[in-house]
Amino acid sequence: MLKKHYQSMLNKKQQIQNSFIYIISMGFKSILPLITLPIFTRILTPEDYGVLGLSLIYATFVGGLANFGVSLAFDRNYFQYQNKSRKLGQLLFTSLTFIFMNFLILLVFTIIFRNNISILLTGSSENGMLIVTASIAYFILNISNNFFYTFLKNGEKAGTYTRYKIFESLIIFIISAYLVAFLKIGVIGIVLSHISAGILLFSAFMFTTLKKLPFSLNKAVLFELLKISYPLTPMIFIGVLSTQFDKYMIGLMATIGSVGIYHIGKRISEVVFFFMTTLQNVFHPQVYKRMFNQHEHGSESIGSYLTPFLYLSTAVALCTALFSKELVTILTPVSYHGAIPIISILAMWYGSMFFGKIPQLLYVKKTHISTALLILGMSLNIGLNIPFIMKFGAIGAAWATMLAGLISGSISLIVAQHYYRINYEWKKIIWIMGTFFTGAITIISMHLLEYPYLWSLFLKGIIMGIFINLGVRYGIISKENFGEVKSAIRFRSVVEA
């Protein structure tokens, strides 16, 4: 009994410590771009950012198509082979070889037709090389390297994961600042910094991984991956339409400058998504372990386990939504202030994504259902974006994206619960999410109706007070937890001693 209690305490302290370690990496990833933002927005125009945003639409599509859904299958199958080093190495290197072969084919196609693609996206053939470069940068940094990050995350190697993430953020920060601010080569400097960081990281990952795992390919492992991943392939095109269609429609119906302002607003609001993903690095392996070890009996423990993570991710989303005006006013010139309501609206969208981070359908191998749900989300997104953008421009795109995400996310949650039910603490969740959405919508409305700033500032304080009180009432903010946080920071050195 004592051993079981100690193991439970050990696990909790490790998770708290890992949370802090991952948050450090998220801090670098979020704060460093905010440092360069006041500089870049005074050198680059909204039109420059608009072209970059449109280029990333194609880059995301190519990267996703090369990935072929293998990253999700790799994430799931890791736990089948975690105690078999040879199989684990085959899983990793077979996955990487497959996606690189796919990407090389797509890259040749992109180079040949770069001018046509540029005309389709940006209305000009001058941005062809930017699109090619963005595709390479996105694939290396966000697709291939993500396999190594997943490997570290699932192995609960938070310290190593964070060191690589910090290195990545610093390289991007230094090179982009040099190319854009010093050499003034334009927006392509941002893309080149991502390529540089991606190549350096991939080389480091391969060097360290090959010391532990022998390079080996396995056809059977590939076929097992593809059985899970191939139903996800339509999700690539659908996913790009769902997440990037808004930018494309703004470019068609409004201006490239409006795309740039929307792109900046979306990048700042992505802090919410980054933080949520950071927390996912902690709870995701635990959720999978409970699913594989306890099967349907894990539903009760998973529900109560996830509530504090939901509260923390929603807290960041709420702060982003409430204080977007202060953030944009400090960091950017007046020409970018149209991003203020966009940040708040999209923060609500990202804040609602928490339940989509729970791998219920992937666990039960119902990936074809995920594809159907994504088609539904895409249809809603397109159906709402067109009239909203025609009527309200970039702000309309934000509202349409948020509403489509809420509707499709709610349906996805109901379906996922049908196949693997998790006993969520719904009363607490309703209060947390209700306070979040009520507060965010109220502040957005006050901004759009041009209420005096002091009134909105006073209301922001009240909303934050209510939300903090919920944390205290539910035992998430407590002296005990603060004590465990302090001890968790010193935990590794105590255990090693």
Residue pairs with C-beta under 8 A, 6 or more apart in sequence:
10 495
12 484
13 484
13 487
13 488
13 491
14 156
14 488
14 491
15 282
15 286
16 484
16 485
16 488
17 158
17 488
17 489
17 491
17 492
18 156
18 158
18 281
18 282
19 278
19 279
19 282
20 485
20 488
20 489
21 158
21 159
21 161
21 162
22 158
22 161
22 162
22 278
22 279
22 281
22 282
23 275
23 278
24 162
24 166
25 161
25 162
25 165
25 166
25 169
25 278
26 165
26 274
26 275
26 277
26 278
28 165
28 166
28 169
28 170
29 165
29 168
29 169
29 274
30 271
30 274
30 275
32 169
32 170
32 172
32 173
33 173
33 267
34 268
34 331
35 173
36 173
36 176
36 177
36 180
36 181
37 264
37 331
37 332
38 330
38 331
38 332
39 177
39 180
39 181
40 176
40 180
40 181
40 190
41 264
41 331
41 332
41 333
41 335
41 336
42 333
43 180
43 181
43 184
44 180
44 186
44 187
45 257
45 260
45 335
46 256
46 257
46 258
46 259
46 260
46 261
46 264
46 335
46 336
47 255
47 256
47 257
47 260
48 186
48 187
48 260
49 187
49 259
49 260
49 261
49 263
49 264
50 251
50 255
50 256
50 257
50 258
50 259
50 260
50 263
51 122
51 127
51 130
51 187
51 256
51 260
52 130
52 134
52 187
52 190
52 191
52 260
52 263
53 247
53 259
53 260
53 262
53 263
53 266
54 121
54 122
54 127
54 247
54 248
54 251
54 256
54 259
55 121
55 122
55 127
55 130
55 131
55 134
55 191
56 134
56 138
56 244
57 121
57 240
57 244
57 247
57 248
58 110
58 117
58 121
58 131
58 134
58 135
59 131
59 134
59 135
59 137
59 138
59 139
60 138
60 240
60 243
60 244
61 236
61 237
61 240
61 244
62 103
62 106
62 107
62 110
62 135
62 138
62 139
63 103
63 135
63 138
63 139
63 142
63 143
64 143
64 236
64 237
64 239
64 240
65 102
65 106
65 233
65 236
65 237
66 99
66 100
66 102
66 103
66 106
66 139
66 143
67 99
67 102
67 143
67 236
68 98
68 99
68 102
68 226
68 229
68 230
68 232
68 233
68 236
69 228
69 229
69 230
69 231
69 232
69 233
69 235
69 236
69 367
70 95
70 98
70 99
70 225
70 226
70 229
71 95
71 143
71 146
71 147
71 150
72 228
72 229
72 232
72 362
72 367
73 225
73 226
73 228
73 229
73 232
74 91
74 92
74 95
74 147
74 150
74 225
75 150
75 154
75 359
75 362
76 228
76 288
76 359
76 362
76 363
77 91
77 224
77 225
77 228
78 88
78 91
78 150
78 151
78 154
79 154
79 288
79 289
79 292
81 87
81 88
81 91
82 88
82 154
82 155
85 212
85 213
86 213
86 214
86 216
87 218
87 221
88 213
89 213
89 214
89 215
89 216
90 216
90 217
90 218
90 221
91 218
91 221
91 225
92 147
92 148
92 151
92 209
92 213
93 213
93 215
93 216
93 217
94 217
94 218
94 221
94 222
94 225
95 147
95 222
95 225
96 144
96 147
97 217
98 222
98 225
99 143
99 144
100 144
103 139
103 143
106 135
107 132
107 135
107 136
110 117
110 131
110 132
110 135
111 132
114 128
114 129
114 131
114 132
115 125
115 128
116 125
117 128
117 131
118 124
118 125
118 126
118 127
118 128
118 130
118 131
119 125
121 127
121 131
121 248
121 251
122 251
122 256
123 251
123 256
129 188
130 187
130 188
130 191
133 188
133 191
133 192
133 195
134 191
136 195
137 191
137 192
137 194
137 195
137 198
138 194
140 194
140 195
140 198
140 199
140 202
141 168
141 194
141 195
141 197
141 198
141 201
144 198
144 202
145 168
145 198
145 201
145 202
145 205
148 164
148 201
148 202
148 205
148 209
149 161
149 164
149 165
151 209
152 160
152 161
152 164
153 161
153 281
153 284
153 285
154 284
154 285
154 288
156 285
158 281
158 282
161 281
164 201
164 204
164 205
167 200
167 201
167 204
168 197
168 201
171 193
171 196
171 197
171 200
171 201
172 193
172 194
172 196
172 197
173 193
174 193
175 189
175 192
175 193
175 196
175 197
176 189
176 190
176 192
176 193
178 189
179 185
179 188
179 189
179 190
179 192
179 193
180 186
180 187
180 189
180 190
183 189
228 362
228 365
228 367
229 367
231 367
231 368
231 370
231 371
232 367
232 370
232 371
234 371
234 374
234 375
235 370
235 371
235 374
238 371
238 374
238 375
238 377
238 378
239 374
239 378
241 378
241 381
241 382
242 374
242 377
242 378
242 381
242 404
245 378
245 381
245 382
245 385
246 262
246 381
246 385
246 389
246 397
246 398
246 400
246 401
247 259
247 262
247 263
247 397
249 385
249 386
249 389
249 397
250 258
250 259
250 262
250 389
250 393
250 394
250 397
251 258
251 259
253 389
253 390
253 393
254 389
254 393
254 394
258 338
258 393
258 394
259 394
261 336
261 338
261 339
261 342
261 394
262 339
262 342
262 394
262 397
262 398
264 332
264 336
264 339
265 338
265 339
265 340
265 342
265 343
265 346
265 394
265 398
266 342
266 346
268 320
268 324
268 327
268 328
268 339
268 343
269 320
269 324
269 342
269 343
269 344
269 346
269 347
269 349
269 350
270 350
271 316
271 320
272 313
272 316
272 317
272 320
272 347
272 350
272 351
273 350
273 353
275 312
275 313
275 316
276 313
276 316
276 350
276 353
276 354
276 357
277 357
279 309
279 312
279 313
280 357
282 309
283 305
283 306
283 309
284 357
284 359
286 305
287 302
287 305
287 306
287 358
287 359
288 359
288 363
290 298
290 301
290 302
290 305
291 298
291 302
291 359
291 363
291 420
292 363
294 301
296 420
296 421
299 420
299 421
299 422
299 423
300 423
302 358
302 422
302 423
303 422
303 423
303 424
303 425
304 423
304 425
306 358
306 422
306 424
307 424
307 425
307 428
307 429
307 474
307 476
308 476
309 354
310 354
310 429
310 432
311 432
311 470
311 471
311 474
311 476
312 476
313 351
313 354
314 351
314 354
314 432
314 433
314 436
315 467
315 471
317 347
317 348
317 350
317 351
317 436
317 440
318 347
318 351
318 435
318 436
318 439
318 440
318 463
318 464
318 467
319 464
320 327
320 343
320 344
320 347
321 343
321 344
321 345
321 347
321 348
321 351
321 436
321 439
321 440
321 443
321 444
322 344
322 439
322 440
322 443
322 460
322 463
322 464
323 460
324 339
324 340
324 341
324 343
324 344
324 347
325 340
325 447
325 453
325 456
327 343
328 336
328 337
328 339
328 340
328 343
329 337
329 340
332 339
338 394
338 395
340 447
341 395
341 398
341 444
341 447
341 448
342 394
342 395
342 398
344 440
344 443
344 444
344 447
345 395
345 398
345 399
345 401
345 402
345 444
346 398
346 401
346 402
347 440
348 402
348 436
348 437
348 440
348 441
349 398
349 401
349 402
349 405
349 406
351 433
351 436
352 402
352 405
352 406
352 409
352 433
353 405
353 409
355 409
355 412
355 413
355 416
356 409
356 412
356 413
358 416
358 422
360 416
360 417
360 419
360 420
360 422
361 367
361 369
361 370
361 415
361 416
361 419
361 420
362 370
363 420
364 419
364 420
366 419
369 415
369 419
373 408
373 411
373 412
373 415
376 408
376 411
377 404
377 405
377 408
377 409
377 412
380 403
380 404
380 407
380 408
381 400
381 401
381 404
381 405
381 408
383 404
384 400
384 401
384 403
384 404
385 396
385 397
385 400
385 401
385 404
387 396
387 400
388 396
388 397
388 399
388 400
389 396
389 397
389 400
390 396
392 399
428 470
428 474
431 470
432 467
432 470
435 463
435 466
435 467
435 470
436 467
438 463
439 460
439 463
439 466
439 467
442 459
442 463
443 456
443 459
443 460
443 463
446 455
446 456
446 459
447 456
468 477
471 477
472 478
475 481
